């Protein structure tokens, strides 16, 4: 009889342990994800040219969440960039680090609280929204070169609202923490997005020290055609974006329109961007053209070909993703073919 009792107890304990483990697994989840995006490109900057293998914001990461009960969830996301052409990390020392994103969050029916390092909501909602990030996810030399990214990504506190009648709001603050060499002021980023059927409208404002920007975006889907456009007004008081340095660039306007047509596994993308001259810098206007083709081999894998050209005025250096950089007044162009795979 005692032997039978012991056996039953062991079976009962094993069943309870299994049930407890299943409940824990049901309440928590962790996923590994990533994207490798590599292209062969012929780049031309000024009178110089080169052909090489280029990384286009390849990354891997971990994302997870825990069900705390009562509709409350804790979550995290860690994301690291790496050079797909060399295998090195994209940090300053070439090491792998979670410099793309390092976030812990708490979400529920009242919205989401975010803490850590992550990108500006205004950027993702304006320049990287829908058709506006095509043909290559706003990465590499064919990325949008004219959008003014003002926000600091580190030491952030953010709140994202739940979706109410199609409207989502997000407010971010980046604490300066008296970091040496950084702007000794907090940064602020405010973003709103409204979606109703095929139409989506967005607006955003960012301020960091003497620099600020305001932007409006529209996006529409009509069957196989997507069209997106934005307008941005910038005030670069620090002078970080023009040739006269600390004197301040002044103000400028920028706009971009992109159209994407999908037919089966194929996509054709056309984009045009324009930036007026900075009010304190003669000869600082610029234009950019983008043409791209994607062929999807699956939901996670695609082949692509793309061309971009940037015409810079004498007082600006748009084209930060070109190898070796772009000098004042230099025009830049790139012809690329590439392969992207997500996991």
C-alpha positions in Angstrom: 0.0 0.0 0.0 2.7 2.6 0.8 4.4 1.7 -2.5 1.1 2.5 -4.4 0.8 5.8 -2.5 4.3 6.8 -3.4 3.7 5.9 -7.1 0.4 7.9 -7.2 2.1 10.9 -5.5 4.9 10.8 -8.1 2.4 10.7 -10.9 0.4 13.6 -9.4 3.5 15.7 -8.8 4.6 15.1 -12.4 1.2 16.1 -13.7 1.2 19.3 -11.6 4.7 20.2 -12.7 3.8 19.7 -16.4 0.7 21.8 -16.0 2.7 24.5 -14.3 5.3 24.5 -17.0 2.6 24.7 -19.7 1.0 27.6 -17.9 4.3 29.4 -17.7 5.0 28.9 -21.4 1.5 30.1 -22.2 2.2 33.3 -20.2 5.7 34.1 -21.6 7.2 34.1 -25.0 10.6 35.0 -26.6 11.3 35.1 -30.3 14.5 35.5 -32.3 14.2 37.5 -35.5 16.4 39.3 -38.0 17.0 40.4 -41.5 20.0 40.1 -43.8 20.1 42.7 -46.6 23.1 42.7 -48.9 23.6 44.4 -52.2 26.2 44.8 -55.0 26.4 48.5 -55.8 28.2 50.9 -58.1 28.4 54.2 -56.3 29.5 57.5 -57.7 30.2 60.6 -55.6 31.5 63.7 -57.3 34.2 62.5 -59.7 35.0 59.2 -57.9 33.3 55.9 -58.2 33.5 52.4 -56.7 31.9 49.0 -57.0 31.5 46.8 -53.9 29.4 44.7 -51.6 27.3 46.7 -49.2 25.2 46.0 -46.0 21.7 47.6 -45.9 20.9 47.7 -42.1 21.1 44.0 -41.4 20.1 43.1 -37.9 19.0 40.4 -35.4 17.1 40.7 -32.2 15.1 39.2 -29.4 11.5 40.2 -28.5 9.4 38.8 -25.7 6.5 39.3 -23.4 5.0 38.0 -20.2 1.3 37.9 -19.4 0.9 39.5 -15.9 -2.8 38.9 -15.8 -5.7 41.4 -15.8 -4.8 42.5 -19.4 -1.3 43.7 -18.3 1.8 42.5 -20.2 5.5 43.1 -19.6 7.8 43.0 -22.7 11.2 43.7 -24.0 13.1 44.1 -27.3 16.8 43.9 -28.0 18.1 44.6 -31.5 21.7 44.6 -32.8 22.9 45.7 -36.2 25.7 44.0 -38.1 27.6 44.3 -41.4 26.3 41.5 -43.6 29.3 41.9 -46.0 31.9 41.5 -43.3 30.2 40.0 -40.2 31.3 42.8 -37.9 29.0 44.7 -35.6 27.8 48.2 -36.6 29.0 49.8 -33.3 31.9 52.2 -33.1 34.3 49.3 -32.3 32.8 46.8 -34.7 31.5 44.8 -31.8 27.9 43.5 -31.6 25.8 45.6 -29.2 22.1 46.3 -28.9 22.6 49.9 -30.3 19.5 49.6 -32.6 17.1 48.9 -29.7 17.2 48.1 -26.0 13.7 48.5 -24.6 11.6 47.2 -21.7 7.9 48.0 -21.7 4.6 47.6 -19.9 1.3 47.5 -21.8 -2.4 47.2 -21.1 -5.8 48.7 -22.0 -4.5 52.2 -21.2 -1.6 52.0 -23.6 2.1 51.2 -23.5 5.0 52.6 -21.3 8.4 52.2 -23.0 11.9 52.7 -21.4 15.3 52.4 -23.0 16.8 53.0 -26.4 14.6 53.1 -29.6 13.9 55.2 -32.6 11.8 58.3 -33.0 8.1 57.6 -33.4 7.9 60.6 -35.8 10.5 59.0 -38.2 8.7 55.7 -38.3 5.4 57.3 -38.8 6.5 59.9 -41.4 9.5 58.8 -43.5 9.3 55.1 -42.9 5.6 54.6 -43.3 4.0 52.3 -45.9 5.1 53.1 -49.5 7.5 55.8 -48.2 10.1 53.3 -47.1 10.2 51.6 -50.5 11.9 50.1 -52.4 14.4 48.9 -49.7 12.9 49.6 -46.3 14.6 53.1 -46.2 18.0 51.5 -45.9 21.4 51.8 -47.7 22.3 54.3 -50.4 18.7 54.4 -51.7 17.3 55.5 -48.4 15.5 58.9 -48.1 18.5 61.2 -47.9 16.5 64.4 -47.3 14.5 63.7 -44.1 15.8 65.6 -41.1 16.1 63.1 -38.2 16.3 65.3 -35.1 15.6 63.0 -32.1 18.2 61.4 -29.9 17.5 57.6 -29.4 19.1 57.0 -26.0 17.8 57.3 -22.4 14.2 57.4 -23.5 10.8 57.4 -21.7 7.8 57.0 -24.0 4.0 56.5 -23.9 1.9 55.1 -26.7 -1.8 55.3 -26.5 -4.3 52.5 -27.5 -6.0 52.9 -30.8 -9.1 55.0 -30.4 -11.3 55.5 -33.5 -8.3 54.9 -35.7 -6.1 57.4 -33.8 -2.8 56.5 -32.1 -0.6 58.9 -30.2 3.0 58.6 -28.9 5.1 60.9 -26.8 8.8 60.4 -26.2 11.4 62.2 -24.0 15.1 61.6 -24.2 17.0 62.6 -21.1 20.4 64.2 -21.7 22.0 63.0 -18.5 24.8 65.5 -19.0 26.6 63.2 -21.4 29.9 64.6 -22.6 29.8 65.7 -26.3 26.0 65.5 -26.4 23.4 68.2 -26.5 22.9 69.2 -22.9 19.1 69.3 -23.2 16.3 66.8 -23.2 14.8 65.8 -26.5 11.1 65.5 -27.2 9.2 63.7 -30.0 5.4 63.8 -30.5 3.5 61.7 -33.1 -0.1 61.1 -34.1 -1.4 58.6 -36.7 -5.0 58.2 -37.9 -6.2 55.4 -40.1 -9.5 54.8 -41.8 -9.8 52.1 -44.5 -7.2 52.9 -47.2 -6.4 56.3 -45.9 -3.8 57.1 -43.3 -2.7 60.5 -42.0 0.2 61.4 -39.7 1.8 64.3 -38.0 4.9 64.7 -35.9 7.0 67.2 -34.0 10.6 66.9 -32.6 12.8 69.2 -30.6 16.4 68.7 -29.4 18.2 71.7 -28.2 18.3 74.3 -31.0 17.0 71.9 -33.6 13.4 71.1 -34.3 11.1 69.7 -37.0 7.4 69.4 -37.9 6.1 67.0 -40.5 2.8 65.9 -42.1 2.2 62.7 -44.0 -0.5 61.2 -46.1 -0.8 57.6 -47.4 -3.5 56.0 -49.6 -4.0 52.4 -50.9 -6.0 51.9 -54.1 -6.1 48.3 -55.1 -2.5 47.4 -56.2 -1.3 51.0 -55.9 0.1 52.7 -52.8 1.0 56.3 -52.7 2.6 58.2 -49.8 3.8 61.8 -49.4 5.2 63.9 -46.6 6.1 67.6 -45.9 8.7 68.6 -43.3 9.6 72.0 -41.9 13.0 72.1 -40.1 14.8 74.6 -38.0 18.5 73.7 -37.6 19.7 76.3 -35.1 22.8 74.2 -34.2 24.2 74.4 -37.7 24.9 70.6 -37.7 23.5 70.1 -41.2 25.2 72.9 -43.3 28.6 74.4 -44.1 28.4 77.4 -41.8 28.6 75.3 -38.6 27.7 77.0 -35.3 26.1 80.0 -37.1 23.0 77.9 -37.6 21.5 76.7 -40.9 18.2 78.5 -40.4 15.0 76.9 -41.7 14.1 74.8 -44.7 11.3 72.8 -46.3 11.4 69.3 -47.6 8.9 67.0 -49.3 8.8 63.5 -50.7 6.3 61.4 -52.7 6.6 57.7 -53.4 4.3 55.4 -55.4 4.5 51.6 -55.3 2.6 49.3 -57.7 2.3 45.6 -56.9 1.6 42.9 -59.5 1.9 39.3 -58.2 5.4 38.8 -56.8 6.7 42.0 -58.4 6.8 45.6 -57.1 7.8 48.8 -58.9 8.6 51.8 -56.8 9.1 55.4 -57.8 10.2 58.2 -55.5 11.1 61.9 -55.7 12.3 64.1 -52.8 13.1 67.8 -52.7 14.6 70.1 -50.0 14.7 73.9 -50.2 17.8 75.7 -49.3 18.5 76.5 -45.7 17.6 80.2 -45.1 21.1 81.1 -43.8 23.0 79.0 -46.4 23.0 80.0 -50.1 23.2 77.1 -52.6 21.9 74.5 -50.1 18.9 73.0 -51.8 18.8 69.3 -53.0 16.8 66.8 -54.9 16.6 63.0 -55.0 15.2 60.5 -57.4 14.6 56.8 -56.6 13.6 53.9 -58.9 13.3 50.4 -57.6 12.1 46.9 -58.5 11.4 44.1 -56.0 10.7 40.4 -56.8 9.4 38.4 -53.9 10.5 34.8 -53.9 8.5 34.3 -50.7 7.1 36.3 -47.8 10.6 36.5 -46.3 12.9 36.6 -49.2 13.2 39.0 -52.1 15.5 40.1 -54.9 15.7 43.8 -55.8 17.3 46.3 -58.1 17.4 50.0 -57.5 18.8 53.3 -58.6 19.0 56.7 -56.8 20.5 60.0 -57.6 21.1 63.0 -55.2 21.8 66.5 -56.5 23.4 68.6 -53.8 23.8 72.4 -53.6 27.1 73.8 -52.7 26.3 74.1 -49.0 24.9 70.6 -48.1 26.1 67.0 -48.0 23.0 64.9 -48.3 23.8 61.2 -48.9 25.0 59.9 -45.5 24.7 56.3 -46.5 27.3 56.5 -49.3 30.6 54.9 -48.5 33.2 57.5 -47.7 30.6 60.2 -47.3 29.5 63.0 -49.6 31.3 66.4 -49.6 29.7 69.8 -49.9 28.2 70.3 -53.3 29.0 66.8 -54.5 26.3 64.9 -56.4 25.9 61.2 -55.6 24.3 58.2 -57.4 24.0 54.4 -56.8 23.0 51.5 -59.0 22.4 48.3 -56.9 21.1 44.7 -57.1 20.5 42.9 -53.8 19.0 40.0 -51.8 17.1 40.4 -48.6 16.0 37.5 -46.3 14.1 37.9 -43.0 13.8 35.3 -40.3 
